Amino acid sequence: MAVVSNSNKRWPLALVSVLVVYGLAAGLLVLSLPVKDGARDWFAPLIPGGWMAWTFPTAMFFLSIFALLSLMAVWEYARPGGNPRLGILRFETTRGDRLFLSLLGSAFINLAWLGLVGPSLWWALALCVVYAIGVFRYV
């Protein structure tokens, strides 16, 4: 009787594909930055006169969320199922649920940081990473 493995052996190709696409998109965003006084203007609109102020940080934010969702798909491809578990919130969560809770909580952390501390979000980013690790570990 053969043992059926629940893992796919081709997931490294999918992982490399996601990382290459992310790197290429980030590189193209850097190359598309407007140059002002001989230096790249990191906060200038990428599309002057566009309907939305797509700055480099805004574009990287959405690109990173896309990368997280793609990496979650690769994880599901590599190890299907994810086995729902009962965490400290006392309801079943899957990997996707925990990613959603991490992103939602991070949005609230950043909004609170903007309102209470100011526009420098580097410490808020560090707090979001700690929060996401906590959610994936204990929820």
ZIWO-V263783 format. One record per residue. RES is the residue in three letters. OMEGA is omega as a letter, one per 40 degrees, with the letter a starting at -180 (* if undefined). D_LAST is the distance of its C-alpha to the last C-alpha in whole Angstrom. Layout:
res & omega & d_last
RES & OMEGA & D_LAST
RES & OMEGA & D_LAST
//
This chain:
res & omega & d_last
MET & a & 37
ALA & i & 35
VAL & a & 32
VAL & i & 30
SER & a & 27
ASN & a & 24
SER & i & 24
ASN & a & 26
LYS & a & 29
ARG & a & 29
TRP & i & 26
PRO & i & 27
LEU & i & 30
ALA & i & 27
LEU & i & 25
VAL & i & 29
SER & i & 30
VAL & a & 27
LEU & i & 27
VAL & i & 31
VAL & i & 30
TYR & i & 28
GLY & i & 31
LEU & i & 34
ALA & i & 32
ALA & i & 31
GLY & i & 35
LEU & i & 37
LEU & i & 35
VAL & a & 36
LEU & a & 40
SER & i & 40
LEU & i & 39
PRO & i & 43
VAL & a & 45
LYS & a & 46
ASP & i & 49
GLY & i & 48
ALA & i & 44
ARG & i & 41
ASP & a & 40
TRP & a & 36
PHE & i & 36
ALA & i & 39
PRO & i & 38
LEU & i & 38
ILE & a & 40
PRO & i & 43
GLY & i & 44
GLY & a & 41
TRP & i & 39
MET & a & 36
ALA & i & 36
TRP & i & 34
THR & i & 34
PHE & i & 33
PRO & i & 29
THR & a & 29
ALA & i & 29
MET & i & 27
PHE & a & 24
PHE & i & 25
LEU & i & 26
SER & i & 22
ILE & i & 20
PHE & i & 23
ALA & i & 22
LEU & i & 18
LEU & i & 19
SER & i & 21
LEU & i & 20
MET & i & 17
ALA & i & 20
VAL & i & 21
TRP & i & 18
GLU & i & 18
TYR & a & 22
ALA & a & 22
ARG & a & 19
PRO & i & 19
GLY & i & 17
GLY & i & 14
ASN & i & 13
PRO & i & 10
ARG & a & 8
LEU & a & 7
GLY & a & 4
ILE & i & 5
LEU & i & 6
ARG & i & 8
PHE & a & 8
GLU & i & 8
THR & i & 7
THR & i & 9
ARG & i & 10
GLY & i & 12
ASP & a & 9
ARG & i & 7
LEU & i & 11
PHE & i & 12
LEU & i & 9
SER & i & 10
LEU & i & 14
LEU & i & 14
GLY & i & 13
SER & i & 15
ALA & i & 18
PHE & i & 18
ILE & a & 18
ASN & i & 21
LEU & i & 22
ALA & i & 22
TRP & i & 23
LEU & a & 26
GLY & a & 27
LEU & a & 27
VAL & a & 28
GLY & a & 30
PRO & i & 30
SER & a & 29
LEU & a & 25
TRP & i & 25
TRP & i & 23
ALA & i & 21
LEU & i & 20
ALA & i & 19
LEU & i & 17
CYS & i & 15
VAL & i & 15
VAL & i & 13
TYR & a & 11
ALA & i & 10
ILE & i & 10
GLY & i & 8
VAL & a & 5
PHE & a & 6
ARG & a & 6
TYR & a & 4
VAL & * & 0
//
